[in-house]
Every structure is written in structure tokens, then in C-alpha cells.
């Protein structure tokens, strides 16, 4: 594997590849403020061993990629889709099997809709055709997609935000613990190693340019929401698609995954009991790898 800084002219995006560049390419797009390393090394090496050329990268404003002032230069998921295309360009990849998780799934959908020749297939994980219009607003009248996040999760999130507002994390350990508690809320009930989650969050903190920078995903999704639900466009999409969704996802309820599978013509689906909405890890990655390797090898 090797690292590369993708220079788009305006941004520098950290990236990393695995496997033989001559093999079919798989582009992994993570969600929200998660970093590229949220895709486990075991998944990347496993897919490479299965004969795929794997690329993962940090979104702008995350990890080792360029930091952007959202007030001066706001952006949305359309811009993130163009970033993803720039990553493919930098690696000389004409078309790739695109895998998107959560917000990355929305980016992947936009790649398929707006940059169709660059996408061989879609794997959409824990995502929706219409994510939250205002996901961070826990006061006033927040607008959410339908069905909304589970009420218990919103209550837990509000309590955690109140606590962190009163006592903001100021140390490495406190910041990692705050993020870990968030993931613990959403991980699901089975097959999830919270110890591995904590180790990944620690790696993310230690490699980030500015690890305490506010999460950019809320404003990005708010800006993206103006485009509305992508479902009408997805109904005529001609990209082979696999939908993977946790039955116990409290942020993007499983109904969104089922709707995607019904909306995109010919889509296949895998619904995982006990799995929520969190970083993938070794406990679930092997099953994902087998499904993804089979899917990307048949389309």
C-alpha cells in the first residue's frame, strides 16, 4: 500500500491504495467526519487479495486532507462527489466500483448520477436518498428525513451535547472519549467490538491535522438538503447496486435502506440484524468483504 496527496488545485486530499493498479478498482468513501482509516485495513487488504485495486481517502476537512473554512467557502455533497472523481483521476482510474458509507453513500449516489461513466457499480452502506436537512439542530424545530432517527438516540445525543457544552473536551483523552460515547450509542447490539472502535478513533485523533476541529458534516448535509430527495433520479439509474444496511441503525433507520433497494432498478440488498450505524470493524468486515468481492466480480 502507498499514500498519495491528491492535488485538485484548490485542495490536497490524502489518499492510500492497496493491490494491483491493473485490477478492477474499488473506491471507498466514508461518512461524515470519519476518516479514510475508518475503512479497516483488513477490508482493504482483503479486497486487494480478492483481486481488487482499493483506494480510500480523507474528505476535505477530515484527517490529513485540506481544512476549509465553511463560512467562507461552503460546500455540499456535490462538491464531495467531484473530490471523489479527482481522486480517481489522480490514480489514473477511469471507472471504479464505488462504496459509500452513510454520508459517503449520498456522495456515491451523486457520483453515479452526475459522473455516470466513472462508476462501475454502487455499494451503499447505512445511507439514504435523502439525509437530514438539519442533523445537528437539537433545539428549535430540527428537520429530519423520514423516518427520523430513533427518539432514544436523539435523547442520548441531546444529553451528550448538553454535557459537552457545559464541559467541552480540552484534552486528547477527553475528545476521544466523547466521540467513542457517540459511536457506542449507535453501534448496534451484536458483532461489534467497541475496543476496536476506540482504537480507530484514537488513530484518527493522532493522525488528524486539527483533531479538535468541529464536525463539518452537519453544515455539509444542510447545504446538500436543498437538492431534495434523490429518489426520482435514482428510479432510472442504470448502475448495478448493492444496498447494505443495519436493521438496528438508529441514525438512518433501516427503512431508508429498504427504500433504496426498491427504488434503484435491479438493486440487490443485505440487511444485517444487530448491526447499527458505526465504523465497520473486523467482526463484520469479513462478511462485507465476501459480499463486496462477489458483487464487484459479477458486474
Order of alpha helices (4+ residues) and beta strands (2+ residues): beta-beta-beta-alpha-beta-alpha-beta-alpha-beta-alpha-alpha-alpha-alpha-alpha-beta-alpha-beta-alpha
